């Protein structure tokens, strides 16, 4: 089985991406920047990245200062069927908060981020 490996980045605040489209975001002045190609597989990865970024901001409020957030999402897909074989993400946070506070925040994000939870479950997708 041949695999395709795809990457996307989404960022906001001090870590905003200016290489691609910008989307409004309620908790950041300049919105969210996205660096991606325009395939459906890339858009799936973007949805994971935007969800994680949004949940970082949501779970940090109130009380944890975030100056910027960057989420890098990588996905592996079967080259023939385009089935997802793995999706991983990494989060970089610019913040004056201590490492333990950021580690607790990221652990909470891992628990509650909706799209990663949906994608990691067994889901059947098809036309009705």
C-alpha positions in Angstrom: 0.0 0.0 0.0 1.5 3.3 -1.1 0.9 6.2 1.4 0.6 9.9 0.9 1.9 12.2 3.7 0.3 15.6 3.9 1.0 18.6 6.3 -0.9 21.8 7.1 -0.4 24.6 9.6 -2.9 26.9 11.3 -1.8 29.8 13.5 -3.1 32.8 15.3 -1.8 35.8 17.4 2.0 36.0 17.3 2.1 32.7 15.4 -0.3 33.7 12.6 0.4 32.2 9.2 0.3 34.7 6.4 0.9 32.2 3.6 -2.7 31.3 3.0 -6.3 32.2 3.7 -7.3 34.1 6.9 -10.4 33.3 8.8 -12.1 35.4 11.5 -11.7 34.1 15.0 -13.6 35.5 18.0 -10.6 35.4 20.4 -7.9 36.8 18.2 -7.7 40.2 16.6 -6.2 39.2 13.2 -8.0 35.8 12.9 -6.5 32.5 11.9 -4.0 32.0 9.1 -3.8 28.7 7.3 -1.0 27.1 5.1 -2.5 24.3 3.1 -3.1 22.9 -0.4 -6.7 22.6 -1.6 -7.4 18.9 -1.6 -10.2 17.3 0.5 -7.5 15.5 2.5 -5.8 18.8 3.3 -9.1 20.3 4.3 -9.7 17.4 6.7 -6.4 18.2 8.3 -7.2 21.9 8.4 -10.4 21.1 10.3 -8.4 19.2 12.9 -5.9 22.1 13.2 -8.6 24.8 13.5 -10.5 22.8 16.0 -7.4 22.3 18.2 -6.4 25.9 17.9 -9.9 27.0 18.8 -10.1 24.7 21.8 -6.7 25.9 23.1 -8.1 29.5 23.2 -11.5 28.3 24.6 -9.9 26.2 27.4 -7.4 29.0 28.2 -10.2 31.5 29.0 -10.2 32.9 31.5 -6.9 33.0 33.3 -4.2 31.7 30.9 -2.6 34.3 28.7 -2.0 33.3 25.1 0.1 35.5 22.8 0.0 33.0 19.9 -0.8 29.5 18.9 0.5 27.4 16.0 -0.9 23.9 15.2 0.9 21.6 12.8 -1.2 18.7 11.5 0.2 15.7 9.6 -1.8 13.1 7.9 -1.1 9.8 6.2 -3.5 8.5 3.6 -3.7 5.4 1.5 -2.7 6.6 -2.0 -5.4 4.4 -3.7 -8.4 4.8 -1.5 -7.5 8.1 0.3 -8.5 6.5 3.6 -6.8 8.2 6.5 -4.3 5.9 8.2 -3.0 8.4 10.8 -3.4 12.0 11.8 -1.2 13.7 14.4 -0.8 17.3 15.6 1.7 19.4 17.4 0.9 22.6 19.3 3.2 25.5 19.9 2.1 28.2 22.3 3.6 31.6 22.9 2.7 32.5 26.5 4.3 33.9 29.6 2.7 31.1 31.6 4.8 28.4 33.2 5.4 25.0 31.5 3.2 23.1 33.9 0.2 25.4 33.2 0.7 25.0 29.4 1.0 21.2 29.8 -2.3 21.0 31.8 -3.9 23.2 29.1 -2.7 20.9 26.3 -3.8 17.8 28.2 -7.3 19.3 28.5 -7.3 20.2 24.8 -6.4 16.6 23.9 -9.4 15.4 26.0 -12.0 17.7 24.7 -11.1 18.8 21.1 -14.2 17.7 19.2 -13.0 17.0 15.6 -10.0 14.9 16.7 -12.3 12.9 18.9 -14.8 12.4 16.0 -12.1 11.4 13.5 -10.4 9.0 15.8 -13.7 7.1 16.4 -15.1 4.6 14.0 -17.1 6.6 11.6 -18.8 5.5 8.4 -19.2 8.2 5.8 -21.4 7.8 2.7 -23.9 9.4 0.5 -27.6 9.0 1.6 
